[in-house]
Amino acid sequence: MTRITVLLFILSIYSCADCVIPEPIPCGGSESNPKVDLVVIMDQSSSMNDEATAVTNATAESISIAKKDCNVDLRTEFLAITGVSFPNSLFTQTVRNYLNSVNQSTLNFALDDYSNLTSSAAQFELGAAAMDDVSQYFDWREEACKAILYISDEPVNGGSGTPIESENQAVENAIQSALNNEVALFTNSLNDGAIGQVHLDNYEKITIETGGLNFFVDNANVETYLLIMPQIICNACNACQLNQFINN
């Protein structure tokens, strides 16, 4: 998937008002009340405790806003990668534990690849690998629009010490898994100085090429998530719509 393909998809929405287009099955199973499955994944390093609390405190109101804006049948799940616990938050399960609980077979986790990590703490920040695994193995509802939001203050896969070649490959793998499963990837990258331009480019790549968006902010608080979570929920069908555009 290229940025040109995505741009053509966007242009078609606005430039084809008079075209006769075969009507596909509605994304989400319904035009009036589409099903949306949203998985929020948190970098589980200790620096993310405030963001875990902010997401938790914003969730009920942001869902209410989204349902008013786009009337979705919403299901949410909140997962942390691995590592420290976030008390008094919704992030009480890890990606591995959840995916193992809903699958009967042995899973080949991208999260299990530690070969290029430069520290043990970097395993808490394998965001691209987590999105790869969730795209493939989550128990998505039939016909639901699928979206993942990943939140981190580090590069998208393995922290600032991970070789960029390894990060690039993890990003490519996550994109392919998302496209194969019609999952829109969204990210909230936090500007604390650890995310340089080369890493920010990967945040942009992993989202744009799957129909999502990266929200790059200096400080994340309740107000941040009241703003971005409704946008994510109401754009969760982008991956499905993009796939229909390509195949029609």
Beta strands, then each sheet from edge to edge (+ up, - down):
strand 1: 35-42
strand 2: 73-80
strand 3: 93-94
strand 4: 145-152
strand 5: 183-190
strand 6: 214-217
sheet 1: 3+ 2+ 1+ 4+ 5+ 6+
end
